[in-house]
């Protein structure tokens, strides 16, 4: 799985991937957490917000179909696109290569303690 724009690729075994109780098992969020990568998830991966909104760029055939709860939640997401999914809900159903992009507006590095896999450490505006 490749995370854009950081271009970080994570390889894993679907059958032995540990589950960390954030999102569905084998979800994009679960994979990011296992790999130590940052993906916003204000609701803890419970399909109650849109902070883990990502765009699937390639490999849609390897992931789950969108369920009604996810579609309803995505209706509230900013910049909805054809490949938009929630990272906590979209999960692998078979082995394959998937590429997702974390939209720039969704890389809210301040809310997670000042760092992000995409942007590095946050610098307060007053100190720039």
MOCOR-V600293 format. One record per pair of residues at least 4 apart in sequence whose ideal C-beta (glycine too) atoms are under 7 Angstrom apart, sorted by the first residue. I is the first residue (numbers start at 1). J is the second residue. If there is no record, write none. Layout:
# MOCOR-V600293
I,J + I,J
This chain:
# MOCOR-V600293
1,9 + 1,10 + 1,31 + 1,98 + 2,7 + 2,9 + 2,99 + 3,8 + 3,37 + 3,100 + 3,102 + 4,57 + 4,99 + 4,100 + 4,101 + 5,101 + 5,118 + 6,117 + 6,118 + 8,37 + 8,117 + 10,31 + 10,35 + 12,17 + 12,31 + 12,34 + 13,17 + 14,26 + 14,92 + 14,95 + 17,26 + 17,34 + 18,34 + 19,25 + 19,30 + 20,30 + 20,33 + 20,34 + 22,29 + 22,30 + 22,33 + 22,41 + 22,44 + 22,45 + 22,88 + 23,27 + 23,29 + 23,30 + 23,45 + 23,87 + 23,88 + 23,89 + 24,88 + 24,89 + 24,91 + 25,30 + 25,91 + 26,30 + 26,91 + 26,92 + 27,31 + 27,87 + 27,88 + 27,89 + 27,90 + 27,91 + 28,32 + 28,39 + 28,54 + 28,87 + 28,90 + 28,100 + 29,33 + 29,39 + 29,41 + 29,45 + 29,52 + 29,87 + 29,88 + 30,34 + 31,35 + 32,37 + 32,39 + 32,87 + 37,117 + 38,112 + 38,116 + 38,117 + 39,52 + 39,87 + 39,102 + 40,51 + 40,52 + 40,106 + 40,108 + 40,112 + 41,45 + 41,51 + 41,52 + 41,88 + 42,49 + 42,51 + 43,48 + 43,49 + 45,88 + 47,69 + 47,70 + 47,73 + 47,86 + 47,88 + 47,89 + 50,73 + 50,74 + 50,76 + 50,77 + 50,86 + 51,106 + 52,86 + 52,87 + 52,88 + 53,77 + 53,84 + 53,86 + 53,103 + 53,106 + 54,85 + 54,87 + 54,100 + 54,101 + 54,102 + 55,81 + 55,83 + 55,84 + 55,100 + 55,101 + 55,103 + 56,60 + 56,63 + 56,83 + 56,85 + 56,98 + 56,100 + 57,83 + 57,99 + 57,100 + 57,101 + 58,98 + 58,99 + 59,63 + 59,96 + 59,97 + 59,98 + 59,99 + 61,96 + 62,92 + 62,93 + 62,94 + 62,96 + 62,98 + 63,90 + 63,91 + 63,92 + 63,93 + 63,98 + 64,90 + 64,91 + 64,93 + 66,70 + 66,71 + 66,85 + 67,89 + 68,72 + 69,73 + 70,74 + 70,86 + 70,89 + 71,75 + 73,86 + 74,80 + 74,84 + 74,86 + 77,84 + 78,105 + 79,103 + 79,105 + 80,84 + 85,89 + 85,90 + 86,90 + 102,106 + 102,107 + 102,118 + 107,116 + 107,118 + 107,119 + 109,114 + 109,115 + 109,116 + 109,119 + 109,122 + 110,114 + 110,122 + 114,121 + 114,122 + 115,120 + 115,121 + 115,122 + 116,120 + 123,127 + 123,128
